[in-house]
Amino acid sequence: MRIFDMKKKEVINVCDCKRLGFVGDVEFDPAGGCITHLIVPGPGCLAGIFGREKEYVIPFCDVKQIGKDIILVEIRELKDVEKVCPIL
């Protein structure tokens, strides 16, 4: 699977059935060549006009299943994977 294909998939948390959004990017370990995190942009700030308020950085070990259209992740506390985006 290519990163481009992952960007078309929606990420859903199986713990609370919350739709987190679509994969925006991935982090990987250059030494091993393995994906370490999925990055999902969070909801927009003021209707998306001023960018993003936060993003979800999801460890790849929390990915439970990758399907045709969605990626299922298991995250008990969303606060653990939320990162505040810097304001420009």
N, C-alpha and C positions, 0 to 999 in steps of 0.2 A: 504494500500500500504506500502511496506517495503522500507527502504532506499536503499537496494540493487537494487530494481526495478527502483528507481529514477535515479540511476547512469547510467542506460542504455538509458536514454532519453536526447535528444539534446535540449538545451535552445535557443529560438529564441525571439528576441525583436520585438514586433509588431509595434513599432513606426518607425523603419527604416529597418525592415526585416533582420537585421544582425544576423548571426549565432554566438552565444557567445561561444558555446562549450557544453560539456557534464557535468552534475552534478558531482562534485568531492566529495563533502561532504555536510553536513547540520549542522546548529547550532540549538539547541533547548533549551527551557526554562525547566530546570529540575523540577522546582516547579509545573508548569502547564502541562508539558509533550507535549507542542506544538512546532512545527517547527517555528523558527523565521527567519532564513535566509537560502538561497541556496548558496553554494559556488561553483563557476565555475572557474577552472583554465584558465588563459588567454593564449595567444599565447606564445610559447617558445622563449627563448632568444638565438640568434644565432643558429637557427635550432634545438632548444631544447637541445643543448649540455650542456649548463650551467644552466639548470632549467628554471623557469618561471620568467618573468619580473613583471607580475601583475596577480591579480585574481579579479573576480567579486564577490562581496558579495551582494546578491540580497535579499532585505526584502521580506518575504513570502507574505506580503500584495500586492506586485506588480505582483504576479503570477495571470494570468487571466484565464488560462485553462491548465489542465493536460490531455494530450491525450495518445493514445497508444504508440506513438513513440517520441513525442515532448512535451515540456513545453513552453507555450507562456507566456511571461512576458511583462509588459508595463513600460519601463524606458525612460523618456524624455531625460535625460542627462546621458550618460554612465560614465562620470567623477564622478558622484555622488556615483556610486557603485564600482569604481575601487580602489583597494588597492595595493600598491607596496609591493611585496614580499621581505623579507630580503635576502640579498646576503650572501651566506655561506662563 
